[in-house]
Structure formats: structure tokens, C-alpha cells
Amino acid sequence: MDFGLFSLGIVLGFSIVRWLTENIKFHIRTKSIWLHHWIIAFLVMIPLLYFQIDEPLVWGGLTGAALEGLGRKNWSIRRL
């Protein structure tokens, strides 16, 4: 069932992040750097991997959040 929870997490993470990015304009940015939600999801994955946290719903949600951001046109880190 872990694979099922992971898959559910991907769908939930993708859809929740899509709704949030379309309805709430929350950004972490400076004059030169813009941290998009896919970057934040990736950065959260690193310590989870290091500490071997094995929660399929969490991993699926973070994967869905990252995939949602990578599918957009403008996702560079440098702010132009």
C-alpha cells in the first residue's frame, strides 16, 4: 500500500500546490533570487532523504509540488 499512498500524495500535492499558486501569491524572493515552490520542495526532500524518513504520503506530496512547478514556463532561480 505504500505505492498507493505515494501516488495519492503526488495527486494531492500537485493539486493543492496548483490551487495555492493560482489563488495565493506567496513568494520567497529577493532582488536577485526567486525560490519557487519546486525548489522549496526539493530542499525539503534533502534532509528527509538524509534522515531516512520514509513516509510515502509526504514524499508523494513533495514530488507532486515539485512536478507542478517544473511544468510551468518561468521557473528559473535567478530573478531577471
The first five atom37 places (N, CA, C, CB, O) and aatype in JSON, in Angstrom:
{
  "aatype": [12, 3, 13, 7, 10, 13, 15, 10, 7, 9, 19, 10, 7, 13, 15, 9, 19, 1, 17, 10, 16, 6, 2, 9, 11, 13, 8, 9, 1, 16, 11, 15, 9, 17, 10, 8, 8, 17, 9, 9, 0, 13, 10, 19, 12, 9, 14, 10, 10, 18, 13, 5, 9, 3, 6, 14, 10, 19, 17, 7, 7, 10, 16, 7, 0, 0, 10, 6, 7, 10, 7, 1, 11, 2, 17, 15, 9, 1, 1, 10],
  "atom_mask": [
    [1, 1, 1, 1, 1],
    [1, 1, 1, 1, 1],
    [1, 1, 1, 1, 1],
    [1, 1, 1, 0, 1],
    [1, 1, 1, 1, 1],
    [1, 1, 1, 1, 1],
    [1, 1, 1, 1, 1],
    [1, 1, 1, 1, 1],
    [1, 1, 1, 0, 1],
    [1, 1, 1, 1, 1],
    [1, 1, 1, 1, 1],
    [1, 1, 1, 1, 1],
    [1, 1, 1, 0, 1],
    [1, 1, 1, 1, 1],
    [1, 1, 1, 1, 1],
    [1, 1, 1, 1, 1],
    [1, 1, 1, 1, 1],
    [1, 1, 1, 1, 1],
    [1, 1, 1, 1, 1],
    [1, 1, 1, 1, 1],
    [1, 1, 1, 1, 1],
    [1, 1, 1, 1, 1],
    [1, 1, 1, 1, 1],
    [1, 1, 1, 1, 1],
    [1, 1, 1, 1, 1],
    [1, 1, 1, 1, 1],
    [1, 1, 1, 1, 1],
    [1, 1, 1, 1, 1],
    [1, 1, 1, 1, 1],
    [1, 1, 1, 1, 1],
    [1, 1, 1, 1, 1],
    [1, 1, 1, 1, 1],
    [1, 1, 1, 1, 1],
    [1, 1, 1, 1, 1],
    [1, 1, 1, 1, 1],
    [1, 1, 1, 1, 1],
    [1, 1, 1, 1, 1],
    [1, 1, 1, 1, 1],
    [1, 1, 1, 1, 1],
    [1, 1, 1, 1, 1],
    [1, 1, 1, 1, 1],
    [1, 1, 1, 1, 1],
    [1, 1, 1, 1, 1],
    [1, 1, 1, 1, 1],
    [1, 1, 1, 1, 1],
    [1, 1, 1, 1, 1],
    [1, 1, 1, 1, 1],
    [1, 1, 1, 1, 1],
    [1, 1, 1, 1, 1],
    [1, 1, 1, 1, 1],
    [1, 1, 1, 1, 1],
    [1, 1, 1, 1, 1],
    [1, 1, 1, 1, 1],
    [1, 1, 1, 1, 1],
    [1, 1, 1, 1, 1],
    [1, 1, 1, 1, 1],
    [1, 1, 1, 1, 1],
    [1, 1, 1, 1, 1],
    [1, 1, 1, 1, 1],
    [1, 1, 1, 0, 1],
    [1, 1, 1, 0, 1],
    [1, 1, 1, 1, 1],
    [1, 1, 1, 1, 1],
    [1, 1, 1, 0, 1],
    [1, 1, 1, 1, 1],
    [1, 1, 1, 1, 1],
    [1, 1, 1, 1, 1],
    [1, 1, 1, 1, 1],
    [1, 1, 1, 0, 1],
    [1, 1, 1, 1, 1],
    [1, 1, 1, 0, 1],
    [1, 1, 1, 1, 1],
    [1, 1, 1, 1, 1],
    [1, 1, 1, 1, 1],
    [1, 1, 1, 1, 1],
    [1, 1, 1, 1, 1],
    [1, 1, 1, 1, 1],
    [1, 1, 1, 1, 1],
    [1, 1, 1, 1, 1],
    [1, 1, 1, 1, 1]
  ],
  "atom_positions": [
    [[0.81, -1.21, 0.0], [0.0, 0.0, 0.0], [0.84, 1.26, 0.0], [-0.91, 0.0, 1.19], [0.32, 2.35, -0.22]],
    [[2.15, 1.14, 0.25], [3.0, 2.32, 0.23], [2.95, 3.02, -1.12], [4.43, 1.95, 0.57], [2.94, 4.25, -1.19]],
    [[2.94, 2.23, -2.19], [2.89, 2.83, -3.52], [1.58, 3.58, -3.72], [3.05, 1.74, -4.6], [1.56, 4.63, -4.37]],
    [[0.5, 3.06, -3.18], [-0.79, 3.74, -3.27], [-0.77, 5.07, -2.53], [0.0, 0.0, 0.0], [-1.29, 6.07, -3.04]],
    [[-0.18, 5.09, -1.36], [-0.08, 6.35, -0.6], [0.82, 7.35, -1.32], [0.46, 6.08, 0.81], [0.54, 8.55, -1.34]],
    [[1.91, 6.85, -1.9], [2.8, 7.72, -2.66], [2.06, 8.34, -3.84], [4.02, 6.94, -3.15], [2.16, 9.54, -4.07]],
    [[1.32, 7.53, -4.57], [0.55, 8.02, -5.72], [-0.5, 9.03, -5.29], [-0.12, 6.86, -6.46], [-0.69, 10.06, -5.93]],
    [[-1.19, 8.72, -4.2], [-2.18, 9.66, -3.66], [-1.51, 10.98, -3.27], [-2.9, 9.04, -2.44], [-2.06, 12.05, -3.5]],
    [[-0.33, 10.89, -2.67], [0.42, 12.09, -2.3], [0.79, 12.94, -3.49], [0.0, 0.0, 0.0], [0.73, 14.16, -3.42]],
    [[1.17, 12.3, -4.59], [1.52, 13.06, -5.8], [0.31, 13.85, -6.29], [2.03, 12.11, -6.9], [0.42, 15.04, -6.59]],
    [[-0.82, 13.19, -6.38], [-2.03, 13.86, -6.88], [-2.44, 14.98, -5.94], [-3.19, 12.84, -7.05], [-2.76, 16.09, -6.38]],
    [[-2.45, 14.7, -4.64], [-2.82, 15.74, -3.66], [-1.83, 16.89, -3.66], [-2.92, 15.13, -2.26], [-2.23, 18.06, -3.67]],
    [[-0.54, 16.57, -3.64], [0.48, 17.63, -3.64], [0.39, 18.5, -4.86], [0.0, 0.0, 0.0], [0.46, 19.72, -4.77]],
    [[0.24, 17.88, -6.03], [0.13, 18.62, -7.28], [-1.09, 19.53, -7.27], [0.07, 17.66, -8.48], [-1.0, 20.72, -7.59]],
    [[-2.24, 18.98, -6.91], [-3.48, 19.76, -6.98], [-3.53, 20.85, -5.92], [-4.68, 18.84, -6.83], [-4.02, 21.95, -6.19]],
    [[-3.05, 20.58, -4.72], [-3.06, 21.6, -3.67], [-2.12, 22.75, -4.03], [-2.64, 20.99, -2.31], [-2.47, 23.92, -3.88]],
    [[-0.93, 22.41, -4.51], [0.02, 23.46, -4.89], [-0.5, 24.24, -6.09], [1.4, 22.86, -5.21], [-0.33, 25.46, -6.15]],
    [[-1.13, 23.57, -7.03], [-1.71, 24.29, -8.18], [-2.75, 25.29, -7.7], [-2.35, 23.3, -9.2], [-2.76, 26.44, -8.14]],
    [[-3.63, 24.86, -6.8], [-4.66, 25.76, -6.29], [-4.02, 26.93, -5.54], [-5.64, 25.0, -5.37], [-4.42, 28.08, -5.72]],
    [[-3.04, 26.64, -4.7], [-2.38, 27.7, -3.92], [-1.68, 28.71, -4.81], [-1.38, 27.09, -2.94], [-1.79, 29.91, -4.58]],
    [[-0.96, 28.23, -5.82], [-0.22, 29.16, -6.68], [-1.16, 29.98, -7.56], [0.77, 28.39, -7.55], [-0.81, 31.1, -7.96]],
    [[-2.32, 29.45, -7.87], [-3.28, 30.22, -8.68], [-4.08, 31.23, -7.86], [-4.24, 29.26, -9.38], [-4.53, 32.24, -8.39]],
    [[-4.24, 30.96, -6.56], [-5.12, 31.8, -5.74], [-4.41, 32.63, -4.68], [-6.12, 30.95, -5.08], [-4.95, 33.64, -4.22]],
    [[-3.22, 32.24, -4.28], [-2.48, 32.97, -3.26], [-1.11, 33.3, -3.82], [-2.37, 32.14, -1.92], [-0.36, 32.39, -4.19]],
    [[-0.78, 34.55, -3.89], [0.5, 34.98, -4.46], [1.55, 35.07, -3.35], [0.36, 36.33, -5.19], [1.89, 36.17, -2.9]],
    [[2.05, 33.92, -2.92], [3.07, 33.85, -1.89], [4.41, 33.54, -2.55], [2.72, 32.78, -0.81], [4.53, 32.53, -3.26]],
    [[5.4, 34.39, -2.33], [6.7, 34.2, -2.95], [7.81, 34.41, -1.93], [6.87, 35.14, -4.15], [7.7, 35.26, -1.05]],
    [[8.86, 33.65, -2.07], [10.07, 33.88, -1.31], [11.1, 34.35, -2.32], [10.56, 32.58, -0.53], [11.62, 33.57, -3.11]],
    [[11.39, 35.66, -2.29], [12.31, 36.19, -3.28], [13.05, 37.42, -2.75], [11.56, 36.55, -4.56], [12.59, 38.11, -1.84]],
    [[14.19, 37.65, -3.34], [14.98, 38.85, -3.08], [15.12, 39.58, -4.42], [16.39, 38.5, -2.45], [14.42, 39.26, -5.38]],
    [[16.02, 40.55, -4.47], [16.23, 41.26, -5.72], [16.87, 40.38, -6.79], [17.09, 42.48, -5.48], [16.71, 40.64, -7.99]],
    [[17.6, 39.35, -6.37], [18.31, 38.53, -7.36], [17.89, 37.06, -7.39], [19.78, 38.61, -7.09], [18.14, 36.38, -8.38]],
    [[17.25, 36.56, -6.33], [16.9, 35.13, -6.26], [15.4, 34.98, -6.01], [17.7, 34.42, -5.15], [14.8, 35.72, -5.23]],
    [[14.82, 34.01, -6.69], [13.4, 33.69, -6.5], [13.31, 32.2, -6.2], [12.54, 34.07, -7.77], [13.64, 31.37, -7.04]],
    [[12.85, 31.87, -4.99], [12.69, 30.47, -4.61], [11.26, 30.03, -4.95], [13.0, 30.26, -3.1], [10.32, 30.34, -4.22]],
    [[11.13, 29.33, -6.03], [9.83, 28.8, -6.43], [9.47, 27.6, -5.57], [9.83, 28.41, -7.94], [10.33, 27.05, -4.87]],
    [[8.22, 27.2, -5.61], [7.78, 26.09, -4.75], [8.44, 24.77, -5.1], [6.28, 25.94, -4.84], [8.59, 23.91, -4.23]],
    [[8.83, 24.58, -6.34], [9.51, 23.33, -6.69], [10.9, 23.28, -6.06], [9.62, 23.18, -8.21], [11.38, 22.21, -5.7]],
    [[11.55, 24.43, -5.92], [12.86, 24.49, -5.28], [12.71, 24.21, -3.78], [13.54, 25.87, -5.51], [13.51, 23.48, -3.2]],
    [[11.69, 24.8, -3.18], [11.45, 24.58, -1.75], [11.15, 23.11, -1.48], [10.28, 25.47, -1.25], [11.65, 22.53, -0.52]],
    [[10.32, 22.49, -2.34], [10.02, 21.06, -2.18], [11.29, 20.23, -2.29], [8.99, 20.6, -3.25], [11.49, 19.3, -1.51]],
    [[12.15, 20.57, -3.24], [13.41, 19.85, -3.4], [14.3, 20.01, -2.17], [14.14, 20.35, -4.65], [14.91, 19.04, -1.71]],
    [[14.37, 21.22, -1.65], [15.2, 21.47, -0.46], [14.68, 20.73, 0.77], [15.27, 22.96, -0.17], [15.46, 20.34, 1.63]],
    [[13.37, 20.54, 0.86], [12.8, 19.77, 1.98], [13.12, 18.29, 1.8], [11.26, 19.99, 2.06], [13.29, 17.57, 2.79]],
    [[13.19, 17.83, 0.56], [13.49, 16.41, 0.3], [14.89, 16.01, 0.77], [13.35, 16.12, -1.18], [15.1, 14.88, 1.2]],
    [[15.84, 16.92, 0.7], [17.23, 16.59, 1.03], [17.37, 16.11, 2.48], [18.13, 17.8, 0.81], [17.93, 15.03, 2.69]],
    [[16.89, 16.86, 3.49], [17.02, 16.33, 4.86], [16.16, 15.09, 5.1], [16.66, 17.4, 5.86], [16.53, 14.23, 5.9]],
    [[15.01, 14.99, 4.43], [14.2, 13.79, 4.58], [14.95, 12.56, 4.09], [12.87, 13.93, 3.81], [14.89, 11.49, 4.7]],
    [[15.66, 12.72, 2.99], [16.47, 11.62, 2.46], [17.63, 11.31, 3.4], [16.99, 11.96, 1.06], [17.91, 10.15, 3.69]],
    [[18.3, 12.34, 3.87], [19.45, 12.16, 4.76], [19.06, 11.43, 6.04], [20.08, 13.51, 5.1], [19.76, 10.52, 6.48]],
    [[17.94, 11.83, 6.64], [17.49, 11.21, 7.89], [16.64, 9.96, 7.66], [16.7, 12.22, 8.7], [16.08, 9.4, 8.6]],
    [[16.55, 9.52, 6.41], [15.85, 8.31, 6.01], [14.4, 8.27, 6.5], [16.6, 7.1, 6.54], [13.93, 7.26, 7.01]],
    [[13.73, 9.39, 6.32], [12.31, 9.46, 6.67], [11.53, 8.85, 5.5], [11.84, 10.95, 6.96], [11.61, 9.32, 4.37]],
    [[10.77, 7.8, 5.8], [10.13, 7.0, 4.77], [8.61, 7.08, 4.92], [10.6, 5.54, 4.83], [7.96, 6.11, 5.32]],
    [[8.06, 8.23, 4.6], [6.61, 8.44, 4.64], [6.12, 8.64, 3.21], [6.22, 9.66, 5.55], [6.33, 9.72, 2.65]],
    [[5.48, 7.65, 2.61], [5.11, 7.75, 1.2], [4.18, 8.91, 0.88], [4.47, 6.47, 0.76], [4.28, 9.5, -0.19]],
    [[3.28, 9.25, 1.79], [2.36, 10.37, 1.53], [3.13, 11.7, 1.51], [1.25, 10.41, 2.61], [2.84, 12.57, 0.69]],
    [[4.1, 11.84, 2.39], [4.92, 13.06, 2.43], [5.78, 13.15, 1.16], [5.83, 13.09, 3.69], [5.83, 14.2, 0.51]],
    [[6.45, 12.06, 0.82], [7.28, 12.05, -0.38], [6.44, 12.29, -1.64], [8.02, 10.72, -0.49], [6.86, 13.0, -2.55]],
    [[5.27, 11.7, -1.69], [4.38, 11.92, -2.83], [3.94, 13.36, -2.92], [0.0, 0.0, 0.0], [3.9, 13.94, -4.01]],
    [[3.6, 13.95, -1.78], [3.17, 15.36, -1.77], [4.28, 16.29, -2.23], [0.0, 0.0, 0.0], [4.03, 17.21, -3.02]],
    [[5.48, 16.05, -1.75], [6.62, 16.88, -2.17], [6.94, 16.68, -3.65], [7.85, 16.57, -1.32], [7.29, 17.63, -4.35]],
    [[6.84, 15.44, -4.11], [7.07, 15.16, -5.53], [6.02, 15.85, -6.39], [7.05, 13.64, -5.8], [6.35, 16.43, -7.43]],
    [[4.76, 15.8, -5.97], [3.7, 16.49, -6.7], [3.91, 17.99, -6.73], [0.0, 0.0, 0.0], [3.69, 18.63, -7.76]],
    [[4.34, 18.56, -5.61], [4.61, 20.0, -5.55], [5.75, 20.37, -6.5], [4.96, 20.43, -4.11], [5.67, 21.38, -7.2]],
    [[6.8, 19.56, -6.52], [7.93, 19.84, -7.4], [7.53, 19.69, -8.87], [9.1, 18.9, -7.08], [7.9, 20.52, -9.69]],
    [[6.79, 18.65, -9.19], [6.37, 18.44, -10.58], [5.45, 19.54, -11.07], [5.69, 17.09, -10.72], [5.51, 19.93, -12.24]],
    [[4.59, 20.04, -10.19], [3.69, 21.12, -10.59], [4.5, 22.36, -10.98], [2.71, 21.46, -9.45], [4.17, 23.03, -11.97]],
    [[5.54, 22.66, -10.23], [6.35, 23.84, -10.53], [7.22, 23.67, -11.76], [0.0, 0.0, 0.0], [7.42, 24.62, -12.51]],
    [[7.73, 22.46, -11.98], [8.58, 22.23, -13.14], [7.81, 22.29, -14.45], [9.28, 20.89, -13.01], [8.4, 22.5, -15.51]],
    [[6.51, 22.11, -14.39], [5.69, 22.16, -15.6], [5.37, 23.57, -16.06], [0.0, 0.0, 0.0], [4.78, 23.75, -17.13]],
    [[5.74, 24.56, -15.29], [5.45, 25.95, -15.66], [6.55, 26.52, -16.54], [5.28, 26.82, -14.39], [7.65, 25.97, -16.6]],
    [[6.25, 27.61, -17.23], [7.2, 28.21, -18.17], [8.37, 28.89, -17.46], [6.49, 29.21, -19.06], [9.52, 28.68, -17.83]],
    [[8.09, 29.69, -16.45], [9.11, 30.51, -15.8], [9.45, 29.91, -14.45], [8.64, 31.97, -15.65], [8.74, 30.14, -13.47]],
    [[10.55, 29.14, -14.38], [10.9, 28.53, -13.11], [12.38, 28.65, -12.78], [10.51, 27.09, -13.13], [12.92, 27.83, -12.04]],
    [[13.03, 29.64, -13.32], [14.45, 29.82, -13.04], [14.65, 30.37, -11.62], [15.1, 30.75, -14.08], [13.74, 30.97, -11.04]],
    [[15.85, 30.16, -11.09], [16.18, 30.63, -9.75], [16.56, 32.11, -9.79], [17.33, 29.79, -9.16], [16.17, 32.88, -8.92]],
    [[17.31, 32.5, -10.81], [17.72, 33.9, -10.92], [16.54, 34.76, -11.33], [18.87, 34.05, -11.93], [15.79, 34.42, -12.24]],
    [[16.4, 35.85, -10.65], [15.31, 36.77, -10.96], [15.81, 37.8, -11.95], [14.77, 37.46, -9.67], [16.75, 38.54, -11.66]],
    [[15.21, 37.85, -13.11], [15.66, 38.75, -14.17], [14.83, 39.99, -14.26], [15.64, 38.06, -15.49], [15.09, 40.85, -15.1]]
  ]
}
